[in-house]
Amino acid sequence: MSALADELPRQQARCRELLEDAISIGPNGAFLAHMLRADLARAETAAASGDLVAMMRALQALQEYSE
C-alpha cells in the first residue's frame, strides 16, 4: 500500500502538469485535456474512497500518459 500511496499522488501531480501543457496548446490539446481531466477525477475519487483496486487502476491509467 505504501508504494501505491506514494506513487499515485506523484502521477497525479505529473498529469496535472501535462494537463496544463495540453490546455496551453489550445484547441489541438482539447481531447488530451478532456482525457486527463477524466482520469485525474477517477484517481481523486479512488484515493478519497480508499478503494485499493480503483486506486491501482487509476495509477495505471495515469502512468500511460507520456510526455
Buried (B, 14 or more C-beta within 10 A) or exposed (E): EEEBEEBBEEBBEBBBEBBEBBBEEEEEBEEBBEBBBEBBEBBEEBBEEEEEEBBBBBBEBBBEBEE
